[in-house]
Structure formats: structure tokens, C-alpha cells
């Protein structure tokens, strides 16, 4: 049979035959037994057992096992009938697009798909989040008159302006009507306008005919002989960034790679520096060529060295070399019992979390929250409440940095800020049963691009799982002290194609775990002996280059209200004497001591975790105490790999990622400081639109509305085991938001998925127990749906369903500057 299963065989030719009389008697006996079995089964179907299993439907299979309830979540009960952070619908986006294109707007727009750099075109349309005060006012009253007005953020590339610029606008209120207006959005930036050379990513940077004619055509002979192919067949290229320092130019290094599966791991030793400044592509040109550490100022000087024999060459690998090491195709002997499917999670009693798919609201075990989604960073969480109290107003990733090192022009100049490319826009449907468990509930997300709108049906997944360990337990012998609470968790997940898995994990004790894991291909460098101190060799001519990942999160905690303070706790040691110390041990004891202090000045709130983690930081409300008189708070607790960026002072990250220098920072919340970064920061490190350090201007942060900016990441020194892909078990980082004297006791004790043991009455008897009436359910689960994976749903800018994209178009939208296919 398929899938490695095989039925037990019967009736083989070598079966031992019984004598005929005995066979006759056996047939009679079998017939009687069969009749009796049929009567018994009929009775069972008419008179089912009195005891029932939770969540099972009144259906039975041939063995009288009930069929489990369908894994559909119960309806949620959101605290308000709207989601103030909901994305724009396709209809709303199309309405805005058409309103902007009206002649009365005088924007002179050209649709992005056909526009040139010298045209005006819309780069983005998405929802703009309402002010916090407006949302809280509405949640307090739930009056329709208090519903916050909805606005859209619109980004326009003004390529036809006398001085080309990029501007963001607010359009609203929505829906479009007589009162709708358009205003230049400046208050959230430290610049009035974005230089056009720092504009959003643009495929025209490599599809312009001038690029091929000026950069590639003169080198075709060299490509073939030095790299073993041409851009027309076996070669592809990639660009490094940032592309500008201050917007006065737009330039990037191109690195060549073999055009083979896993091309990321097949770099070649040729680099070209190209100038794409301005809006006139006829003026774009090549500035420099580097081959095997030799520098040339023009294609002519390079080709002259190529022809006259002065070029120091690198051996070309044999064209028949097996390159399959970079593919994900399984290799090696099958492991013992690996032909069997592994365990899978089944909620036998039905799903225990609630979902409102329209409002994108989720609740579980006292937790409740809304979801948001945007082009820049994808999934965000809002109005997170636990046991009826708001704990977090906003929990949202802000930026993802990856800074590389190397002894070549490409790796040494790479400092990615992924927000520029759109972490949300790079989200793709998840693989059911692999990215999320079979019974996960999926939610969609829609993003805008110059080519149209894209809907991913499985952009977000929600599931509950058993952590496999108790949340609390104790073995004891006094009454009511022996027992355990099951460690169930709710996970909300989204995965971006840049290789990052974003998890938000909710625990029964009021803790939120924020975790990011990475997997995917390395940005490999060409290996030679000069590269040893910058990474590890992972193949014949490939090395894994040393780099840092740092991901920044905004955490707007509201601890027992919006008036909060920053508490610093320090652990140190002291030497003390006491009159009751015994002479046997001397008159001095050295022990730990805790010091608590409040940080009052914003300038003192750019923080790193103490050495050996001897202390920490928490957001507390000094005016609200628990039963024991201690200020209620939530601690920002480090989890896996709590790092910050290694490099400080690099010109490519001079001012545009200052947040990465710290483990966390705490500032006073302002509507004019909604994010620690912007998509434009990537190309403007010398003068970014959002300069994080400008948030910290000496304001008092005692009993104010505060925001914690928390970093996750890893120092990644790649190794051979990172090929073909990095593993999520080691490439992971996390932090916890955990109650700190917020409650009077551990509230997970409320869970009835727990057991309390009682001592036996007689020695040798088993312990009795109380399971609070929650007993294991037993039923026959639905068969998992057959695996299937479909491309995203595409819509044109008029909202009309578009034809399915080709694989090549899908690659362009996904791989961006990582794989540039020069158009001939």
C-alpha cells in the first residue's frame, strides 16, 4: 500500500490446509459467531453507552468510537463590534485608488505597472492606525458616535516633480465622501519629504534596458570564461544595500551567482558597482568592477586585463559538478521508523479558543486580543486583555536588521533593514501540517503593491498545543499540595519569506512569550583564504558569512492603566554581620541583596541587560498595588538569545537603526513616535526619517504612558549545518512579558485542566485524585485534509481578480534584490 503501510497478508499459497470435516465444523462455528456479533452491534447502535465523551458527535464507526467534533473554533465575543486596527478591504483600497486618480486631485498619476521612474505613481495604500486616546474613548463608551475615524496612509513617488521626492499622505475620513481630504503626513517623520533616490524598491532598477547594455553586455565574454555562464542562462545576480546614505545617490553592488536551486549558496567572485541615481535611466552607469580582489574603474579596463593576461583568475568549477547540496531534496538513508507519520495534535473535545474571522479577534482562557496586519512588518496584536484587564495596547514588530561581514564588496556593504522590502508583503501562505498543526485555524491578509493587491488565505495561524511539560507542579504529602497544572499554550503565528517565523505565545499564568525563529538560505559569500575570519567554509567555493540579526518590537504596556513607571532591579552581593551568627562559621555572611530604583529620565532608559542577568526591568504602576501592598507590574524578561547589535558606528547604520544598540529602551508614548523605524530608513542612514535617539529628549517617565522597545536576535556565525537551510531550533530568540506582583498569587491555579492528589488511606494503596471533572476525551478524529498549496489570490488595481502569476513573476515578488534576472 501507499505511504509505507502494508496490510497483513492472508490466504497465501503455502497456507496449511485443514482436513475437510474440520473445515466444515469451523465454517458453522464462524457463522454462529458472526450472527452473534451482528446482533450485539445492532444493540449497541440502538442503545449507546450511557457515558459520553466531551465534544464528540453522536456518530459511531464500526468499533463504536464516536467521531470527534469538527475542529472549528467557537464564535468569539469581542469587546467591541469593530476592529479599529483592521486592514483596508479590497473595495476600500480600490475606492481610494480611483479617488486619487481623479483629475481634481491634480496628482498626474501613472499606474505603477507601466510607470517610469520619471512618473508619479502610487507605491502603497494601507490603513493608518487611529490615535490611542480615540480608541480607548470608544472602548469605554462603545457608542457609535465615538468610533474613531478611519484613515489610509498613501505613499506616492513624485518622479515628475522638478525635484523628485517621495511623500506620505493621510487620506480620510473613510469611506470616501464629501469630507474626505488628503494631507501630507509629516508629524511622524524627522524629514519633510523623502529623497527620490531613497524611494521604495523598484524592479526597474534592473529591468531597464540600459542596465544590461551598460553593465552586462560589455562583459559577456568574461562571464562565460570566468564564471562559467552568462546572464542569459546559468547566471543570476543580486544587489546589496543600503542604496544611499543621504538620498544624493542610488547605487548598489551586484554579486553574481549560479542560477541553480539554492542560488543563495552559490556566489561567484565578480562584483559590479552600478549607479541608478536620478529618474533618467539613460544616465545610469557602471562605476566599478571587482574580480578576485582586483579593482577596475570601467568595463574597458577590466576587459583589457581579461584579454592581455594580467587578470589573476580563479579556477572555474567543472560544469558537471554536482550542485545539489543546496537543494532541499531528501538525501541519506531513511531512519528507523521514519516511514511512520509522527505524532500530531488533536483537540478531542473540540477547539478551546474562539475566533471572529471578520474582526480578526481571538480569545482563549481569559485572554482576548485583536489582530492587525500591514505591508511593512506584517502581523501585530492590539488591545491584549487578560481576565478582563488590558495588559498591552500594542505589540508590534518594528524593524529587522541583518548586518554582514566579509572581505568582498558585497558582504562588507550589506546592512539590510527588512521593513523597506515589506515583511508583511513577503508573507506567503503557510504549509498546513508543517508550518502549523493540522487543526490550526488560518486567517487571511491582503497587501497592496504597484501591480495590484494580493490576498494570502493562510497568512496567520492560530492553534492551542500542549507544551509537554506542566506549567506548575509539586510532589508533597500534606493535604492539597501534591499536583500539577497542564502547560497548555495558545500560539498565533505568521511567517515571512525572508525566513522569519513570528510567534506570540500565551500562557495560563498571564505571561506572553514573543519569539522569532529563522530558517532559510544564507546569504553566502565566495570562499577564499582571505575570508576565514569572517565566517566558515560550507562548500567548495562558498562560505557562510558572519552577521547579526536584530529584530525590534514595540510593546505598549498598560499596567493597571496607562500611568506607568520604569522599575530597575539590581542583584548584587553584600557582606554582613549579625549578633546571632555562630562562631563555627565566623561572624560574616556574604549573600545576595536586591536594589530597586525607578528610572525617571527618558535619557537614562536606553538599556542593556546587566551582566549575568543580575537584575532586570519592569513596567509598573506605582499607584496600584496588589493585596500585599506591592506595585503591580509586568517584567520584560529575557528569553533565548537576548542580544543587541555588535557593530556601532558603521556608516551604513549610522543613525537609521540606533534602537539596535540596546536590549531594550523605554520612552514616553507619543502619537508622533508610532514606530522606531520606517521603510525609508534603510536608504537614509545619514539622516533617517525616524531617528530613534530623538525619541529620548529628557522627558520625565514617571507615571506616564510608556512604550518599551525590545530587541531579539542572534549573532550568526554560520556553519556547515546551515546548508541547505538554517534551523529554527538554534536560530531563535525570545522575550517574555510576565506578571510581576500584578496578581495576589499565581492565577494559573484557576485552571481545571489540573490534578490534585490525595494520600492513600492505607500504606500500599494508590493515591486518589481530583481532576476537577475534566477527563480525557476519546473519539475518532477527522482524517487530515490532503496536503495542498495554492498561489495567492491576485487582484488588479481595480479590484478585479487577476490571472494567476507565473513562477517567474512569483519569484520576482518574493526574492526581490536577492535574485535579479537581467531582462534582455
C-alpha positions in Angstrom: 0.0 0.0 0.0 1.0 3.6 -0.3 2.6 5.7 2.4 4.7 2.8 3.6 1.8 0.9 5.2 1.2 -2.7 4.4 -1.8 -4.8 5.3 -1.3 -8.2 7.0 -1.3 -10.9 4.3 -3.7 -13.9 4.3 -4.6 -16.7 2.0 -1.0 -17.3 0.8 -0.4 -20.4 -1.3 1.6 -22.0 1.4 -1.2 -21.7 4.0 -1.7 -25.0 5.9 -5.0 -26.7 4.8 -7.3 -28.2 7.5 -8.9 -31.6 6.9 -12.3 -31.2 5.2 -14.6 -32.3 8.1 -12.9 -29.9 10.5 -13.2 -27.1 7.9 -17.0 -27.8 7.8 -17.3 -27.6 11.6 -15.2 -24.4 11.6 -17.4 -22.7 8.9 -20.5 -23.4 11.1 -18.8 -22.0 14.2 -17.7 -18.9 12.3 -21.3 -18.4 11.0 -22.7 -18.6 14.6 -20.2 -16.2 15.9 -20.8 -13.7 13.1 -24.6 -13.8 13.7 -24.0 -13.1 17.4 -21.7 -10.2 16.6 -24.2 -8.6 14.3 -26.9 -8.8 17.0 -24.6 -7.3 19.5 -23.6 -4.4 17.2 -27.3 -3.7 16.4 -27.9 -3.5 20.2 -25.0 -1.1 20.6 -26.3 1.2 17.9 -29.8 1.3 19.3 -28.6 1.6 22.9 -25.4 3.6 23.0 -23.3 3.6 26.2 -24.6 5.9 28.9 -21.2 7.6 29.4 -20.3 10.2 26.7 -17.1 11.8 25.7 -16.8 15.6 25.6 -17.0 17.2 22.2 -17.8 14.0 20.3 -20.7 13.9 17.8 -23.4 11.3 18.0 -21.8 9.2 15.3 -20.2 5.9 15.5 -17.9 3.9 13.4 -17.8 0.1 13.2 -16.0 -0.1 16.6 -18.5 2.1 18.4 -16.0 5.0 18.7 -17.5 8.4 18.3 -16.4 10.8 15.6 -14.7 13.9 17.0 -16.3 17.3 16.6 -15.1 19.2 13.6 -12.1 21.4 14.5 -14.0 24.6 14.0 -13.5 27.4 16.6 -16.5 28.6 18.6 -17.6 32.2 17.8 -15.7 34.9 19.7 -17.2 37.7 21.7 -15.1 40.8 21.0 -15.3 43.7 23.5 -16.4 46.0 20.6 -18.2 45.3 17.3 -15.3 46.7 15.2 -11.6 46.2 14.9 -10.0 49.7 14.9 -6.8 48.3 13.5 -8.3 46.3 10.7 -6.6 46.4 7.3 -8.4 48.1 4.4 -10.6 45.9 2.4 -10.0 45.4 -1.3 -13.1 47.6 -2.0 -11.8 50.4 0.2 -8.4 50.3 -1.4 -9.8 50.4 -4.9 -12.1 53.3 -3.9 -9.1 55.3 -2.6 -7.0 54.5 -5.7 -9.7 55.8 -8.0 -10.3 58.9 -5.9 -6.6 59.7 -6.1 -6.6 59.2 -9.8 -9.4 61.7 -10.4 -8.2 64.8 -12.3 -9.4 67.0 -9.5 -6.6 65.7 -7.3 -4.0 67.1 -9.8 -1.5 64.3 -8.9 -0.8 63.3 -12.6 -0.6 59.7 -11.7 0.5 56.8 -13.8 -0.3 53.3 -12.8 2.7 51.7 -11.2 2.9 48.7 -13.5 3.5 50.9 -16.6 5.2 53.9 -14.9 8.8 55.0 -15.4 11.0 56.4 -12.7 10.2 59.9 -14.0 6.4 59.4 -13.5 4.3 59.9 -10.4 2.8 56.7 -9.1 1.2 55.3 -6.0 3.6 53.0 -4.2 1.3 52.0 -1.3 -2.2 52.3 0.2 -2.9 50.8 3.6 -4.8 51.6 6.9 -3.4 54.2 9.2 -3.9 53.3 12.9 -6.1 55.7 14.9 -4.9 57.6 17.9 -4.9 55.6 21.1 -7.0 58.1 23.0 -9.7 57.8 20.4 -9.7 54.1 20.6 -9.8 54.0 24.4 -12.6 56.5 24.5 -14.6 54.3 22.1 -13.9 51.1 24.1 -15.0 52.9 27.2 -18.3 54.1 25.8 -19.0 51.6 22.9 -21.1 54.4 21.5 -21.2 54.5 17.7 -20.6 58.3 17.9 -17.2 57.6 19.4 -15.9 55.2 16.7 -12.5 56.5 15.6 -12.4 57.9 12.1 -10.6 55.7 9.6 -7.8 56.9 7.5 -5.4 55.5 4.9 -1.7 56.1 4.5 -0.8 56.6 0.9 2.8 56.7 -0.4 3.4 58.5 -3.8 6.6 58.6 -5.7 6.7 62.0 -7.3 9.1 61.2 -10.1 7.9 64.0 -12.4 8.5 66.8 -9.8 11.2 69.4 -10.6 13.0 67.9 -7.6 11.7 64.3 -7.4 10.6 63.2 -3.9 8.6 60.6 -2.1 5.7 61.7 0.2 3.3 60.0 2.6 -0.2 61.3 2.8 -3.2 60.7 5.1 -6.5 60.2 3.2 -9.7 60.2 5.1 -12.0 60.0 6.8 -13.2 56.8 5.1 -15.2 55.7 3.3 -14.6 58.2 0.5 -17.1 61.0 0.7 -17.5 64.8 0.6 -15.5 65.2 3.8 -12.5 63.1 2.6 -9.3 65.1 2.3 -5.6 64.4 1.6 -2.9 65.8 3.9 0.9 65.5 3.8 1.9 63.2 6.6 5.0 64.7 8.3 4.5 64.7 12.0 5.7 61.1 12.4 9.0 61.8 10.5 12.0 63.9 11.1 12.1 64.9 7.4 9.5 66.8 5.4 10.0 64.6 2.3 12.0 61.5 1.2 14.6 62.0 -1.5 13.6 60.1 -4.6 16.9 58.2 -4.7 15.7 56.6 -1.4 12.4 55.5 -2.9 10.7 52.1 -2.4 12.1 49.0 -4.0 11.7 49.0 -7.8 12.1 46.3 -10.3 13.0 48.9 -12.9 16.4 49.1 -11.1 17.3 46.0 -13.0 14.7 45.7 -15.8 15.8 48.9 -17.6 17.5 48.1 -20.9 20.3 50.5 -20.1 21.4 48.3 -17.2 22.0 45.3 -19.4 23.6 47.3 -22.2 26.0 49.3 -20.0 26.7 46.7 -17.3 26.3 43.2 -18.7 26.7 43.4 -22.5 30.4 44.5 -22.4 31.3 41.6 -20.1 29.6 38.7 -21.8 32.8 37.0 -22.9 34.3 37.4 -19.4 31.1 36.0 -17.8 31.3 32.9 -19.9 35.0 32.2 -19.3 35.4 33.4 -15.7 32.0 32.4 -14.2 31.1 29.5 -16.5 27.9 31.0 -18.0 26.0 34.1 -19.0 23.1 36.1 -17.6 21.0 34.5 -20.4 21.3 31.0 -18.9 23.4 29.9 -15.9 24.0 33.1 -14.0 21.9 35.4 -11.9 22.8 38.4 -9.8 21.8 40.1 -6.5 22.1 43.5 -5.0 23.4 44.6 -1.6 22.1 47.6 0.3 21.6 50.2 1.5 21.5 52.0 -1.8 22.1 55.5 -0.5 23.5 57.4 2.5 21.6 60.6 2.4 19.5 60.4 -0.8 22.0 62.2 -3.0 22.7 58.9 -5.0 21.2 55.5 -5.5 23.9 52.8 -6.0 24.4 49.2 -5.2 26.9 46.4 -5.5 25.8 43.4 -7.6 27.2 40.0 -6.9 27.0 37.1 -9.4 25.7 33.7 -8.5 25.0 30.4 -10.3 21.4 30.2 -11.4 20.6 26.9 -9.7 18.3 25.7 -7.0 19.5 27.3 -3.8 21.4 30.0 -5.7 21.9 31.9 -2.4 24.7 29.4 -1.6 26.5 29.7 -5.0 28.2 33.1 -5.0 30.9 33.9 -7.6 33.9 36.1 -7.4 32.8 39.0 -9.6 31.2 42.2 -8.3 29.9 45.3 -10.1 29.0 48.7 -8.6 26.2 50.4 -10.5 24.8 53.9 -10.3 21.0 54.1 -10.6 20.7 57.7 -9.4 18.0 60.1 -10.7 14.9 59.4 -12.8 16.6 59.2 -16.2 17.7 55.6 -16.7 19.8 56.6 -19.8 22.2 58.2 -17.3 22.6 55.1 -15.2 26.0 53.6 -15.5 28.7 51.3 -14.1 31.2 52.7 -11.6 33.5 49.8 -10.6 34.2 46.2 -11.2 35.9 43.9 -8.7 37.2 40.4 -9.6 39.2 38.3 -7.3 40.2 41.3 -5.2 41.3 43.3 -8.3 39.6 46.6 -8.8 38.7 48.1 -12.2 37.2 51.5 -12.9 35.4 50.6 -16.1 34.3 47.7 -18.3 37.0 48.6 -20.8 39.9 48.4 -18.2 38.5 45.1 -16.9 38.2 43.6 -20.4 41.7 44.8 -21.3 43.1 42.9 -18.3 41.0 39.9 -19.2 42.4 39.8 -22.8 46.1 40.7 -22.1 46.6 38.0 -19.4 47.2 40.4 -16.5 44.0 39.3 -14.7 44.6 37.0 -11.8 42.0 34.3 -12.3 40.0 32.0 -10.1 39.6 28.4 -11.4 36.2 27.7 -12.8 34.4 24.7 -11.3 33.8 21.7 -13.6 30.4 22.2 -15.4 29.5 18.7 -14.4 29.9 19.4 -10.7 27.0 18.2 -8.5 25.4 21.4 -7.1 22.5 19.6 -5.3 23.9 20.3 -1.9 21.9 23.5 -1.9 18.5 21.8 -2.6 16.0 20.6 -0.1 15.6 17.2 -1.7 16.0 14.5 0.9 19.2 12.5 1.0 20.7 9.8 3.2 19.3 6.5 4.5 15.9 6.5 5.9 16.0 6.5 9.7 14.5 3.7 11.8 10.6 4.0 11.9 10.7 7.3 10.0 8.4 5.7 7.4 5.6 6.2 10.0 4.0 9.6 10.4 4.9 11.4 13.6 2.5 12.4 16.4 0.0 15.1 15.7 -2.0 17.3 18.0 -5.8 16.7 18.2 -8.3 18.6 20.3 -10.5 15.6 21.0 -13.1 17.7 22.9 -13.1 20.4 20.3 -11.1 23.6 20.0 -10.8 25.7 23.1 -10.1 29.0 21.6 -12.6 31.4 19.9 -12.1 33.3 16.7 -14.1 36.1 15.0 -12.6 35.8 11.4 -14.3 39.0 10.3 -13.0 41.2 13.1 -9.8 39.1 13.4 -10.4 38.7 17.2 -9.1 35.8 19.2 -9.8 34.7 22.8 -8.5 31.8 24.9 -8.6 31.0 28.6 -9.1 34.6 29.8 -7.0 36.2 27.0 -8.5 38.3 24.3 -7.0 40.4 21.5 -7.4 41.9 18.1 -5.1 41.3 15.1 -3.7 43.8 12.7 -1.6 43.4 9.5 0.4 45.8 7.4 2.8 45.9 4.5 5.9 47.0 6.4 6.0 44.4 9.2 3.1 42.1 8.9 1.2 40.7 12.0 0.5 42.9 15.0 -1.5 42.4 18.2 -3.8 45.0 19.8 -5.8 45.5 23.0 -4.5 42.4 24.7 -6.6 41.7 27.7 -6.3 39.1 30.4 -9.1 38.3 32.9 -10.8 41.4 31.8 -7.9 43.9 32.2 -5.9 45.4 29.4 -2.3 44.3 29.7 -0.9 45.5 26.3 -2.3 48.1 24.0 0.0 47.4 21.1 2.5 44.6 20.4 4.1 45.0 17.0 7.4 44.3 15.3 9.1 47.4 14.1 12.2 46.5 12.1 14.6 43.6 11.3 18.3 44.3 10.8 20.8 42.0 9.2 24.4 43.3 9.0 27.1 41.2 7.3 30.8 41.0 7.4 33.3 39.8 4.7 36.3 40.5 2.6 34.4 41.3 -0.6 32.4 44.3 -1.8 29.0 42.6 -1.4 29.1 41.1 2.1 31.0 44.0 3.6 28.5 46.5 2.4 25.3 44.7 3.3 23.2 46.1 6.1 19.6 45.1 5.4 16.6 46.7 7.1 13.8 44.4 6.1 11.0 46.8 6.7 12.0 48.5 3.4 11.1 45.4 1.4 7.9 44.8 3.3 7.9 41.9 5.9 4.1 41.8 5.6 4.2 41.9 1.8 6.6 39.0 1.9 4.3 36.8 3.9 3.1 33.7 2.0 0.5 31.0 2.7 1.8 28.6 5.4 2.2 24.9 4.8 -0.6 23.1 6.7 0.7 20.4 8.9 4.3 21.7 8.6 4.3 25.4 9.4 1.3 24.9 11.7 -0.5 21.9 13.1 -3.3 20.2 11.1 -6.0 21.6 13.3 -4.7 25.2 13.2 -7.2 28.0 12.2 -6.0 30.2 9.4 -6.7 33.9 8.8 -6.1 35.9 5.6 -4.2 39.1 5.0 -4.2 41.5 2.0 -1.4 43.8 0.9 -1.1 46.4 -1.8 1.7 46.7 -4.4 2.2 48.7 -7.6 1.0 45.7 -9.6 -2.2 45.1 -7.6 -3.5 43.5 -4.4 -2.6 40.2 -3.0 -4.6 38.1 -0.6 -2.9 35.2 1.3 -5.6 32.9 2.7 -3.2 31.4 5.3 -1.2 34.4 6.3 -1.8 33.8 10.0 -2.4 30.6 12.0 -3.8 30.2 15.5 -3.6 27.0 17.5 -3.5 25.6 21.0 -1.0 23.0 21.9 0.3 21.0 24.9 3.8 22.2 25.7 4.5 18.7 27.0 5.5 20.0 30.5 3.4 21.1 33.4 3.1 24.8 34.0 3.3 24.2 37.7 3.7 21.0 39.8 4.8 19.8 43.2 5.2 16.5 44.9 4.2 16.7 48.5 2.4 14.8 51.3 0.5 17.4 53.2 -3.2 17.9 52.2 -3.7 19.8 48.9 0.0 20.2 48.0 0.6 17.4 45.5 -0.5 18.1 41.9 0.1 19.7 38.6 -1.4 22.2 36.1 -1.1 21.3 32.4 1.1 23.5 30.3 -1.3 24.4 27.5 -0.4 27.4 25.3 -2.1 29.4 22.6 0.2 30.3 19.6 -0.5 33.0 17.0 2.0 32.7 14.1 2.9 34.3 10.8 5.9 33.6 8.6 7.7 35.9 6.1 9.6 34.6 3.2 12.7 36.4 4.3 12.9 33.4 6.7 11.4 34.7 9.9 8.7 32.9 11.9 6.9 35.3 14.3 5.3 33.6 17.3 3.1 35.1 20.0 2.6 32.5 22.8 0.0 33.0 25.5 0.3 31.2 28.9 -2.2 30.4 31.6 -0.4 32.5 34.2 -0.7 35.8 32.3 2.6 35.5 30.5 3.1 36.5 26.9 6.1 35.0 25.1 7.3 36.8 22.0 9.5 34.6 19.8 11.1 34.9 16.4 12.8 32.0 14.7 14.8 32.0 11.4 15.2 29.5 8.7 16.0 29.6 5.0 19.1 30.1 2.9 22.1 32.0 4.0 23.4 35.0 2.0 26.6 33.1 1.3 29.9 34.7 0.3 32.6 33.5 -2.1 35.2 31.5 -0.2 38.9 32.0 -0.4 41.6 32.0 2.2 41.2 35.8 2.8 37.7 35.1 4.1 38.5 32.9 7.1 38.0 35.4 9.8 34.5 36.4 8.5 32.8 33.0 8.6 33.1 29.3 7.9 33.6 27.4 4.6 30.4 25.4 3.8 31.2 24.1 0.3 33.9 24.1 -2.3 33.7 27.9 -3.1 31.0 29.0 -0.6 31.2 30.4 2.9 28.6 31.3 5.5 29.3 34.9 6.3 29.2 36.3 9.9 26.3 38.5 10.5 23.9 39.8 13.2 20.2 39.7 13.2 18.3 42.2 15.4 14.5 42.5 15.4 12.9 45.4 17.3 9.4 45.2 18.9 7.1 47.9 20.2 5.5 46.9 23.5 2.9 49.5 24.7 2.2 48.0 28.1 -0.8 49.4 30.1 -0.3 48.0 33.6 -3.4 48.6 35.6 -4.0 51.7 33.5 -1.9 54.0 31.3 0.1 55.7 34.0 3.2 53.6 34.5 6.8 53.8 35.6 10.1 52.0 34.8 11.5 49.9 37.6 15.1 48.8 37.6 16.0 45.8 39.8 19.7 45.0 40.6 21.1 42.0 42.3 24.5 42.3 44.0 26.2 40.9 47.0 26.8 42.1 50.5 28.9 41.1 53.4 27.0 41.5 56.7 27.4 40.6 60.4 24.7 39.7 62.8 24.8 39.1 66.6 23.3 35.7 66.1 25.9 34.4 63.7 27.6 31.3 65.1 31.3 31.2 65.8 31.6 27.9 63.8 31.3 29.9 60.6 32.7 33.2 61.6 30.9 36.5 62.2 30.3 37.4 58.5 27.9 36.2 55.8 28.2 37.0 52.1 24.9 36.9 50.3 22.7 38.4 47.6 20.8 41.7 48.0 18.3 43.3 45.8 18.2 47.0 45.0 15.1 48.7 43.4 15.0 52.1 41.8 12.8 54.0 39.4 14.3 55.5 36.3 12.7 58.9 35.9 14.5 60.4 32.9 14.0 59.1 29.3 17.7 59.7 28.6 18.6 57.0 31.2 16.2 54.5 29.7 18.4 53.2 26.8 19.2 49.9 28.5 21.2 46.7 28.3 20.6 43.7 30.5 23.1 43.5 33.4 26.0 41.1 33.4 25.0 37.6 34.3 21.4 38.9 34.1 21.7 40.1 37.7 18.6 42.2 37.7 16.1 43.4 35.2 13.4 45.9 34.2 9.7 46.1 34.6 6.8 48.4 33.8 4.8 49.1 37.0 2.0 51.2 38.2 3.1 52.9 41.5 -0.4 54.0 42.2 -1.9 50.5 42.0 -0.8 47.7 44.4 -1.7 44.1 44.9 -3.1 42.6 48.1 0.4 42.7 49.7 1.0 46.4 49.1 3.5 46.0 46.2 3.1 47.9 43.0 1.5 45.9 40.2 3.8 45.4 37.2 4.8 43.4 34.2 8.5 42.4 33.8 10.3 42.4 30.4 12.1 39.1 30.9 14.8 37.9 28.5 14.4 34.5 26.9 16.5 32.9 24.2 19.4 34.9 22.8 18.7 38.4 24.2 21.3 40.2 22.1 21.9 43.7 20.6 23.9 44.6 17.5 27.7 44.1 17.7 28.8 46.9 15.4 28.4 50.5 16.4 29.5 53.4 14.1 29.1 51.7 10.7 28.3 54.4 8.1 25.6 52.1 6.7 23.8 52.0 10.0 24.9 55.4 11.3 21.6 56.8 12.5 18.9 54.6 10.9 19.0 51.7 13.4 20.1 53.3 16.7 17.5 51.1 18.5 19.7 48.0 17.7 22.4 49.2 20.2 20.4 48.2 23.2 18.5 45.2 24.7 15.5 47.5 25.3 14.6 51.1 25.7 11.7 52.8 27.3 10.2 56.1 26.1 7.2 58.2 26.8 4.4 57.3 24.4 3.6 59.8 21.7 1.4 59.7 18.6 4.2 61.4 16.7 6.5 58.5 17.5 4.5 55.5 16.4 7.5 53.4 15.3 11.2 53.1 15.9 11.9 52.9 12.1 10.3 53.5 8.7 10.7 51.8 5.4 12.7 54.9 4.2 15.3 54.5 7.0 17.1 51.7 5.0 18.4 54.1 2.3 19.0 57.1 4.6 21.4 56.1 7.3 22.9 59.6 7.4 19.7 61.4 8.0 16.8 58.9 8.6 13.1 60.0 8.6 12.8 58.2 12.0 15.9 58.8 14.2 15.2 56.7 17.3 17.6 58.7 19.5 15.4 61.7 19.0 12.7 60.0 21.0 14.8 60.4 24.1 14.9 64.1 25.0 15.0 64.2 28.7 11.3 63.9 29.4 10.0 62.5 32.7 8.8 58.9 32.5 7.3 58.5 36.0 3.6 57.5 35.9 3.3 58.3 32.2 2.0 56.3 29.3 5.2 54.3 28.4 6.4 52.2 25.5 9.1 49.5 25.8 11.2 48.9 22.6 12.6 45.4 23.0 15.2 43.6 20.8 15.5 40.0 19.8 18.1 38.4 17.5 21.2 36.3 17.2 24.9 36.6 16.4 25.0 34.2 13.5 28.4 32.6 12.7 27.2 30.2 10.0 28.4 26.6 9.9 28.2 23.7 7.5 24.9 22.6 9.2 23.3 25.8 7.9 23.3 24.3 4.5 20.9 23.9 2.9 18.9 25.9 5.4 19.3 27.4 8.9 17.4 25.5 11.6 14.8 27.1 13.8 15.8 25.2 16.9 19.0 27.2 17.3 18.2 30.3 15.2 15.6 31.6 17.7 15.3 34.4 20.2 12.5 35.4 22.6 11.4 37.6 25.5 8.6 37.3 28.0 6.1 39.8 29.3 5.4 38.2 32.7 3.4 39.3 35.7 5.4 41.0 38.5 3.3 41.3 41.6 0.4 42.0 39.2 -1.7 39.4 40.9 -2.0 38.3 44.5 -1.0 34.8 43.6 -0.3 32.6 40.6 -3.6 32.7 38.7 -2.9 29.6 36.6 -4.1 27.7 39.7 -7.6 28.6 38.3 -7.2 26.0 35.6 -9.3 22.9 35.8 -7.0 21.1 33.4 -5.2 20.1 36.5 -4.9 17.2 39.0 -4.7 17.3 42.8 -3.6 14.1 44.5 -4.6 12.8 47.9 -2.6 10.5 50.2 -3.7 6.8 50.2 -5.7 5.8 53.3 -3.6 2.6 53.7 0.1 2.1 53.0 0.4 0.5 49.6 -2.9 1.8 48.3 -2.8 4.1 45.2 -3.2 7.8 45.6 -6.6 9.1 45.0 -7.0 12.3 42.9 -9.3 15.1 41.9 -9.2 16.0 38.2 -12.0 18.7 38.6 -14.2 16.7 36.3 -12.0 17.3 33.2 -11.3 13.8 31.9 -9.5 12.8 28.7 -11.9 12.8 25.8 -11.8 9.9 23.3 -13.1 10.0 19.8 -12.2 9.3 16.2 -10.5 12.4 14.7 -11.3 13.6 11.3 -8.9 12.5 8.6 -6.4 15.3 8.0 -7.2 17.2 4.8 -5.0 16.2 1.9 -2.0 18.4 1.6 -2.4 21.2 -1.0 -0.8 24.5 -1.6 -2.1 27.2 -3.9 -0.6 30.5 -5.1 -2.0 33.7 -3.6 -5.2 35.3 -4.9 -4.3 38.3 -7.1 -6.4 41.4 -7.9 -5.6 44.3 -10.2 -5.8 47.9 -9.1 -9.5 48.0 -10.0 -10.1 45.0 -7.6 -10.8 42.6 -10.4 -9.4 39.1 -10.0 -6.2 38.9 -12.0 -4.8 35.9 -13.9 -2.5 33.6 -11.9 1.1 34.7 -11.7 3.8 32.8 -13.5 6.5 31.2 -11.4 9.0 33.8 -12.6 6.7 36.6 -11.5 6.2 35.0 -8.2 10.0 34.8 -7.8 10.4 38.4 -8.6 7.8 39.4 -6.0 9.4 37.2 -3.4 13.2 37.3 -3.9 13.4 41.0 -4.9 17.1 42.2 -4.8 18.3 38.7 -3.7 17.8 37.4 -7.2 18.0 39.8 -10.1 17.3 38.4 -13.5 18.5 40.8 -16.1 15.9 41.4 -18.7 17.4 41.1 -22.2 
